C-alpha cells in the first residue's frame, strides 16, 4: 500500500509535524522550510497534501497562511486538526534561567509566551526562527551556551536539548488549528465547515453586515471572520470567513449566490469536516 505524502513546516519536531501525525499516522512526512513552501509542494503536485497552521487561540490568525490561501495559490482546504500547544524552554545544558541572554523561537510561539518572557526574561533578546524545531536545531549548533529556545518536548528529545521549564505558554488552554491543503476539498459529512474569502469594489455603510445577514437569515452559523489587506489599495481588505455547512448544501449555495452579487471578488476555499 502506497502511503500519501504530506508536506509540513519542518524540520522534524515541529508542531506541524505533530499535527500531520495526528491526522494520518501512516503518511509519508515531507518537511520543508516555510509555510509558503508547503503550499508550493502541493501546488506543484510533489506531495498529496500540505498541513499548515491557520489560527491560534492566543495569537489569532496565522497571516502567512491566510495570505497564501487568499492571494497566492488555488488550493482547497480538505480538513482541519486542532492541536494543544505546550511550550518548553530549553537550552544545550541545564543552565539557570537568569543566565539566558537570547531566546530562539517562531514568532507565534514568542507571542504565546509573551507574559512569561516579559516577567522572567525581560532582558533576553528574542530572535525569530522559521519554526520551533528549527529554533532548537539552530540553538544546539551555537557555541554560546546562554542561548535558549522555545519548542515542544518532542523537539527537545530529537535534538538532545535540556528542558529548563515546561508549560511556559501564557494560557494553558493554548490551541492551534491546522488545515490540510489539497487540490480538492472533502465530500459532505453532515457536520461540515466551509471557508471562503471576499472583498468589495466600493465601501459603503453597512455593506459587510448586509452580506453576513445572508448567512444568518438562512440559519448558517458564522464561525470566524478576519480581514487581511488586499495588497492593492491601502485601506481595502479581503474578508476571510468560516461558516458551518458544506458548500453543496442548498442554503449555503443560496447564501453564496446572493453574496456573489454584492462583492467584487469571492473565492471558495473549501468544505471539510468540522472538528
ABEGO torsion letter per residue (X at the ends): XBBBBBBBBOBBGBAAAAAAAAABAABBBBBBABAAAAAAAAAAGABABBBBBABBAAAEBBAAAAAAAAAABBBBBABBBBBBBBBBBBBABBBBAAABABBBBBAAAAAAAAAAAAAABAABBBBBBABAAAAAAAAAABABAABBBBBBAAAAAAAGBBBABBGABABAABBBBBBBBBABBBBBAGBBBBBBBBBBABBBBGAAAAAAAAAAAAGBBBABBBBBBAGABBGBBBBBBBBBEBAABAAAAAAAAAAAAABABBBBAEBBBBX
